[in-house]
Amino acid sequence: MTSEAIGLAGFNALPAPAAEAALLSCCSAPRWARAVAAARPYATAESLLDAADAALAALDDAEIDEALAGHPRIGERPTSAASAREQSGVSGAEVTAELIAGNRAYEAKFGHIYLVCAAGRSGEELLAVLRARLDNDPSTERQVMRTELAKINRLRLARTVADA
């Protein structure tokens, strides 16, 4: 399944494997997808989003790393329609080159990709956020990254359960 809108009723009606596949297209952490799928049916989209947040908060660092593996680096060619849509504000060779260099510095410092909810943001803004976050200590940055992951998950889930 893709991130096509199927509506909340459609999501609730999916067989468990299909629901998990839909969720994995939003966030590639298998335990997260299983937990969110297992809690169906959801009465409202907001209750789904709240459950997704709770399931994400329960993940350990290794499982968060699984979630990060499903995201391209900011400034690199996105591998999914969702990432392409979210990173559509990134343009220009100079900004892209600076993002790529910033990604390398970020990964060297924190040991994981720079993850930010890019939807509606320009490449220049994403670069400024990256540079500011390089000043964080690893513990603070890990929490910031989890918050950004939750925002991305919410955005993708909301799109998935929007009325078709």
FILUM-139998 format. One record per residue (C-alpha): x, y, z; residue in one letter. Coordinates in Angstrom, 1 decimal, always signed. Layout:
+--------+--------+--------+---+
|      x |      y |      z | r |
+--------+--------+--------+---+
|      X |      Y |      Z | A |
...
+--------+--------+--------+---+
END
This chain:
+--------+--------+--------+---+
|      x |      y |      z | r |
+--------+--------+--------+---+
|   +0.0 |   +0.0 |   +0.0 | M |
|   +1.1 |   +3.5 |   -0.7 | T |
|   +0.4 |   +6.7 |   +1.2 | S |
|   -2.8 |   +7.1 |   -0.8 | E |
|   -5.8 |   +8.4 |   +1.1 | A |
|   -8.0 |   +5.5 |   +2.1 | I |
|  -10.0 |   +7.1 |   +4.9 | G |
|  -10.1 |   +6.0 |   +8.6 | L |
|  -12.8 |   +3.4 |   +8.0 | A |
|  -10.7 |   +1.9 |   +5.1 | G |
|   -7.7 |   +1.8 |   +7.4 | F |
|   -9.6 |   +0.2 |  +10.2 | N |
|  -11.0 |   -2.5 |   +7.8 | A |
|   -7.7 |   -3.6 |   +6.4 | L |
|   -6.4 |   -7.0 |   +7.3 | P |
|   -3.6 |   -6.8 |   +9.8 | A |
|   -0.8 |   -7.5 |   +7.3 | P |
|   -2.1 |   -4.8 |   +5.0 | A |
|   -2.5 |   -2.3 |   +7.9 | A |
|   +1.0 |   -3.0 |   +9.0 | E |
|   +2.3 |   -2.5 |   +5.4 | A |
|   +0.4 |   +0.8 |   +5.2 | A |
|   +1.9 |   +1.9 |   +8.5 | L |
|   +5.4 |   +0.8 |   +7.4 | L |
|   +5.1 |   +3.2 |   +4.5 | S |
|   +4.7 |   +6.0 |   +7.1 | C |
|   +7.4 |   +4.8 |   +9.5 | C |
|   +9.7 |   +1.8 |   +8.9 | S |
|   +9.9 |   +0.6 |  +12.5 | A |
|   +8.2 |   -2.8 |  +12.5 | P |
|   +7.2 |   -2.8 |  +16.2 | R |
|   +5.7 |   +0.6 |  +15.8 | W |
|   +3.6 |   -0.6 |  +12.9 | A |
|   +2.5 |   -3.7 |  +14.7 | R |
|   +1.5 |   -1.7 |  +17.8 | A |
|   -0.5 |   +0.9 |  +15.9 | V |
|   -2.2 |   -1.8 |  +13.7 | A |
|   -3.1 |   -3.9 |  +16.7 | A |
|   -4.9 |   -1.1 |  +18.5 | A |
|   -7.5 |   -0.7 |  +15.7 | R |
|  -10.2 |   +0.2 |  +15.2 | P |
|   -9.8 |   +3.9 |  +15.8 | Y |
|  -12.8 |   +6.1 |  +16.4 | A |
|  -11.1 |   +9.2 |  +15.1 | T |
|   -8.0 |  +10.2 |  +13.2 | A |
|   -6.8 |  +12.0 |  +16.3 | E |
|   -7.0 |   +8.8 |  +18.3 | S |
|   -4.9 |   +7.1 |  +15.6 | L |
|   -2.3 |   +9.9 |  +15.8 | L |
|   -2.2 |   +9.7 |  +19.6 | D |
|   -1.7 |   +5.9 |  +19.4 | A |
|   +1.1 |   +6.4 |  +16.9 | A |
|   +2.8 |   +8.9 |  +19.2 | D |
|   +2.5 |   +6.5 |  +22.1 | A |
|   +3.9 |   +3.6 |  +20.1 | A |
|   +6.8 |   +5.8 |  +18.9 | L |
|   +7.6 |   +6.9 |  +22.5 | A |
|   +7.8 |   +3.2 |  +23.5 | A |
|  +10.5 |   +2.4 |  +20.9 | L |
|  +14.1 |   +1.9 |  +22.0 | D |
|  +17.1 |   +3.4 |  +20.3 | D |
|  +17.6 |   +0.4 |  +18.0 | A |
|  +14.0 |   +0.6 |  +16.8 | E |
|  +14.3 |   +4.3 |  +16.3 | I |
|  +17.3 |   +3.6 |  +14.1 | D |
|  +15.0 |   +1.3 |  +12.1 | E |
|  +12.6 |   +4.2 |  +11.6 | A |
|  +15.5 |   +6.5 |  +10.5 | L |
|  +16.6 |   +3.9 |   +7.9 | A |
|  +13.4 |   +4.6 |   +6.0 | G |
|  +14.2 |   +8.3 |   +5.5 | H |
|  +16.5 |   +9.7 |   +2.9 | P |
|  +19.0 |  +12.4 |   +3.8 | R |
|  +17.7 |  +15.9 |   +3.4 | I |
|  +19.0 |  +17.2 |   +0.1 | G |
|  +19.4 |  +13.7 |   -1.4 | E |
|  +17.0 |  +12.4 |   -4.0 | R |
|  +14.0 |  +11.1 |   -2.1 | P |
|  +13.1 |   +7.4 |   -2.6 | T |
|   +9.4 |   +7.7 |   -1.9 | S |
|   +6.6 |   +9.9 |   -3.0 | A |
|   +6.0 |  +11.0 |   +0.6 | A |
|   +9.7 |  +12.1 |   +1.0 | S |
|   +9.7 |  +13.8 |   -2.4 | A |
|   +6.5 |  +15.7 |   -1.4 | R |
|   +7.9 |  +16.7 |   +2.0 | E |
|  +11.3 |  +17.8 |   +0.6 | Q |
|   +9.9 |  +19.7 |   -2.4 | S |
|  +11.2 |  +23.0 |   -1.0 | G |
|  +14.8 |  +21.9 |   -1.3 | V |
|  +16.2 |  +23.3 |   -4.5 | S |
|  +19.3 |  +24.8 |   -5.9 | G |
|  +22.8 |  +23.3 |   -6.3 | A |
|  +24.4 |  +25.5 |   -3.6 | E |
|  +21.9 |  +24.8 |   -0.9 | V |
|  +21.8 |  +21.1 |   -1.8 | T |
|  +25.7 |  +20.9 |   -1.6 | A |
|  +25.6 |  +22.7 |   +1.8 | E |
|  +22.9 |  +20.3 |   +3.1 | L |
|  +25.0 |  +17.3 |   +2.0 | I |
|  +28.1 |  +18.7 |   +3.8 | A |
|  +25.9 |  +19.5 |   +6.8 | G |
|  +24.5 |  +16.0 |   +6.8 | N |
|  +28.1 |  +14.6 |   +7.0 | R |
|  +28.9 |  +16.8 |   +9.9 | A |
|  +25.7 |  +15.9 |  +11.7 | Y |
|  +26.1 |  +12.2 |  +11.2 | E |
|  +29.7 |  +12.4 |  +12.4 | A |
|  +28.6 |  +14.1 |  +15.6 | K |
|  +25.4 |  +12.2 |  +16.3 | F |
|  +25.7 |   +8.8 |  +14.6 | G |
|  +22.4 |   +9.0 |  +12.7 | H |
|  +20.9 |  +11.0 |   +9.9 | I |
|  +19.6 |  +14.5 |  +10.3 | Y |
|  +15.8 |  +14.1 |  +10.4 | L |
|  +13.5 |  +17.0 |  +10.3 | V |
|   +9.9 |  +17.5 |   +9.3 | C |
|  +10.6 |  +19.2 |   +5.9 | A |
|   +7.0 |  +19.7 |   +4.7 | A |
|   +6.4 |  +23.3 |   +3.8 | G |
|  +10.0 |  +24.4 |   +4.5 | R |
|  +12.6 |  +25.7 |   +2.1 | S |
|  +16.1 |  +24.3 |   +1.6 | G |
|  +17.5 |  +27.4 |   +3.3 | E |
|  +15.3 |  +26.9 |   +6.3 | E |
|  +16.2 |  +23.2 |   +6.6 | L |
|  +19.9 |  +24.1 |   +6.4 | L |
|  +19.5 |  +26.7 |   +9.1 | A |
|  +17.8 |  +24.2 |  +11.3 | V |
|  +20.5 |  +21.7 |  +10.7 | L |
|  +23.2 |  +24.1 |  +11.6 | R |
|  +21.4 |  +25.1 |  +14.8 | A |
|  +20.9 |  +21.5 |  +15.8 | R |
|  +24.6 |  +20.8 |  +15.4 | L |
|  +25.0 |  +22.8 |  +18.6 | D |
|  +22.9 |  +20.3 |  +20.6 | N |
|  +24.4 |  +17.7 |  +22.8 | D |
|  +23.7 |  +14.1 |  +21.7 | P |
|  +21.0 |  +13.5 |  +24.3 | S |
|  +19.1 |  +16.6 |  +23.5 | T |
|  +19.4 |  +15.9 |  +19.8 | E |
|  +18.1 |  +12.4 |  +20.1 | R |
|  +14.9 |  +13.8 |  +21.7 | Q |
|  +14.6 |  +16.5 |  +19.0 | V |
|  +15.0 |  +13.9 |  +16.3 | M |
|  +12.2 |  +11.7 |  +18.0 | R |
|  +10.0 |  +14.8 |  +18.0 | T |
|  +10.6 |  +15.4 |  +14.3 | E |
|  +10.0 |  +11.7 |  +13.6 | L |
|   +6.6 |  +12.0 |  +15.4 | A |
|   +5.7 |  +15.0 |  +13.3 | K |
|   +6.5 |  +13.2 |  +10.0 | I |
|   +4.6 |  +10.1 |  +11.1 | N |
|   +1.5 |  +12.3 |  +12.0 | R |
|   +1.7 |  +14.0 |   +8.6 | L |
|   +1.9 |  +10.8 |   +6.7 | R |
|   -0.8 |   +9.0 |   +8.8 | L |
|   -3.1 |  +12.0 |   +8.4 | A |
|   -2.7 |  +11.8 |   +4.7 | R |
|   -3.3 |   +8.1 |   +4.7 | T |
|   -6.5 |   +8.2 |   +6.7 | V |
|   -7.9 |  +11.3 |   +5.0 | A |
|  -11.2 |  +10.8 |   +3.3 | D |
|  -10.6 |   +9.4 |   -0.1 | A |
+--------+--------+--------+---+
END
